[in-house]
Amino acid sequence: MTYIPVVEEQRFLMRHVVRIDELAAHEAFATASPDVVDAILQGAGDLAAGEFAPLNRAGDTEGAKWTPAGVRMPDGFRAAYRAYVEGGWGTLATAPEHGGQGLPFSLATAVLEDLGTANMGFSLIMMLTPGAVEALTVHGTEEQQRTWLPKLVTGEWNGTMNLTEPQAGSDVGALRTQATPAGDGSWRIKGTKIFITFGDHDLTDNIVHLVLARTPDAPAGTRGISLFLVPKMRLDGTPNDVRCVSVEHKMGIHASPTCVLSYGDNDDCHGWLIGAEHGGMRAMFTMMNNARLNVGLQGVSIAERATQQAVAYARERIQSARAGAASREPVAIIEHPDVRRMLLRMKALTMAARALIYYAAGQGDRAHLGDGDAQARLDLLTPLAKAYGTDVGCEVTSLGVQVHGGMGFIEETGAAQHYRDARIAPIYEGTNGIQAADLVGRKLGLGGGSVLAALLADIRAEAGGEGALMALVDAVEHVAGSMAAVDVDDRLAGSYPLLTMLSVAVGGWLLARQAKATESDGETDPAFLAMKRAAARFYLDRMVPEATGLAAGAMAGASGLYEVTPESFAA
Ligand SMILES: Cc1cc2nc3c(=O)[nH]c(=O)nc-3n(C[C@H](O)[C@H](O)[C@H](O)COP(=O)(O)OP(=O)(O)OC[C@H]3O[C@@H](n4cnc5c(N)ncnc54)[C@H](O)[C@@H]3O)c2cc1C
């Protein structure tokens, strides 16, 4: 099973979608020169292909294992993780004052994409730690930053994110973990968290858990939640009172230990408050927004892997003569138009979702430079990036199985692993349904609707010649405008179709931009440019109209559920 890093594609996106030259013109990102960007993209691809990809199968078949002494990773993972830490890959986008290289987040996004394409389950540890770093950078005290950041930034320690409890999934406000003051400035933590990614493992000497908990007499719901830093090992080298009691048996991403963590069995679990008491959701959202883009990126990563594998298989598998051809000789299945349709759809979806996420990451970089409009646009795009990216991951990996025919259903080809691995991404980090609710509940109304209006205006200004795309933009505007006037049930019933429509509009816009750029890009391989143009056209001509067709469902609102009530399903 081969994996080839998509360095050419990433370079192209850095130039035309992120527009990294604009970022590098600012002093804060001056180090992101074309040479440095190239070297990082090449180096990350080498690391991913050389160290991570060869472990993908063992990660799936052996997986992380619970033992009484702690969770053990399969052979080879420790060495690969060491290569990541020693190569300084974890430090890319962190500010220099905290030991990082201060490079754009969009560049770190490309690096993480490679690691995820090579080994999605493993890449989760590399994905979550930067979120913990950011939460501490924004909300931690100077002392907390001095104490915990240096080793988190390098990846010598990893960070986890602890929200979920058995009764508190999407409804985070229902969590019950308790934090009581210990009298010495620290807190005692007690409770059970479930589904904690990389909550225990043997890759690092310490694990820094960021845990949401309730302080005594805290108000009910999300308003009463605070965030605590709870290390696995205390600074004096003694173990803290937190234990991994089991690892879940899952459908995919077996290389990622999904842990049940028990805090304070002996009433001796030490934690430290991060940010203000009852300010936990705000602090955790710093980590979650970062993670939402990165989970969307996982969809792209796994879609890329599935596409590469399907193309390779379709070139080799011989089956049937070409319809209408004089020769009755069987041909490689890639000769059959319906197989090429599937492959092109896989390519186009992956490219569109990648462009959406890289663009959003570039907005994050501009926000970092103080651009408030970019921050607002990133806020609007975050639920799209998470949900559309992960939906694309599922559709493309499913098509990947289909291209393989019966062999796709057989584990040895690996196509099935991609399909199983991809399936978690629409669920965690706020289900895609919750992303759609966020879009219609909070994001459409940002700036009184002006943030959405500005985005649609940019699409019209740049891609006005694309008729199908303009029809979709009109439809988005119409649906979003109507939603302001309907009740909340109607809005929520139409939220998911609208999310997809807007995502496809942004993806189509950025592909149209890239197709245009192919005409004047002298630096890139002509075969790459031709494929880019073909995939962009396929998306704009075939897939954009599919999205416009979702308008009827988005507008139907709750009545579009045909008065089906919870009770109806008992019939
Ligand atoms: C492999 C894995 C790794 C994970 N890693 C972590 C981690 O590191 N840290 C962590 O804290 N958690 C983690 N999680 C938990 C994950 O974030 C939750 O599973 C997810 O948020 C959904 O919660 P739930 O499972 O309770 O589903 P539920 O909340 O029970 O949702 C079930 C269904 O109902 C829908 N639904 C629920 N409420 C609403 C609503 N208000 N509006 C519309 N639809 C709704 C959902 O969209 C979903 O389709 C992980 C989970 C898994 C499986």
The ligand as a Gaussian input file, in Angstrom:
#p B3LYP/6-31G(d) Opt

LIG

0 1
 C      -12.939000       7.558000      19.049000
 C      -13.451000       8.695000      19.861000
 C      -12.553000       9.642000      20.358000
 C      -13.017000      10.699000      21.142000
 N      -12.114000      11.580000      21.703000
 C      -12.553000      12.465000      22.646000
 C      -11.627000      13.247000      23.420000
 O      -10.408000      13.174000      23.229000
 N      -12.131000      14.060000      24.385000
 C      -13.464000      14.162000      24.638000
 O      -13.839000      14.908000      25.527000
 N      -14.373000      13.451000      23.917000
 C      -13.940000      12.601000      22.940000
 N      -14.847000      11.851000      22.231000
 C      -16.276000      12.038000      22.475000
 C      -16.977000      12.711000      21.303000
 O      -16.605000      14.052000      21.219000
 C      -18.491000      12.474000      21.505000
 O      -18.731000      11.110000      21.214000
 C      -19.327000      13.387000      20.628000
 O      -19.226000      14.718000      21.056000
 C      -20.809000      12.989000      20.608000
 O      -21.305000      12.780000      21.891000
 P      -22.085000      11.428000      22.206000
 O      -21.215000      10.300000      21.781000
 O      -22.530000      11.432000      23.611000
 O      -23.324000      11.445000      21.240000
 P      -24.742000      12.121000      21.551000
 O      -24.535000      13.483000      22.100000
 O      -25.550000      11.158000      22.358000
 O      -25.343000      12.255000      20.095000
 C      -26.068000      11.220000      19.431000
 C      -26.720000      11.806000      18.174000
 O      -27.664000      12.827000      18.555000
 C      -27.350000      14.049000      17.922000
 N      -27.576000      15.145000      18.857000
 C      -27.319000      15.189000      20.189000
 N      -27.642000      16.394000      20.676000
 C      -28.110000      17.131000      19.653000
 C      -28.595000      18.457000      19.500000
 N      -28.642000      19.313000      20.521000
 N      -28.985000      18.873000      18.274000
 C      -28.928000      18.038000      17.199000
 N      -28.475000      16.774000      17.284000
 C      -28.060000      16.336000      18.481000
 C      -25.877000      13.952000      17.540000
 O      -25.561000      14.772000      16.424000
 C      -25.733000      12.472000      17.233000
 O      -26.103000      12.219000      15.898000
 C      -14.411000      10.823000      21.401000
 C      -15.301000       9.881000      20.879000
 C      -14.840000       8.826000      20.138000
 C      -15.834000       7.793000      19.651000

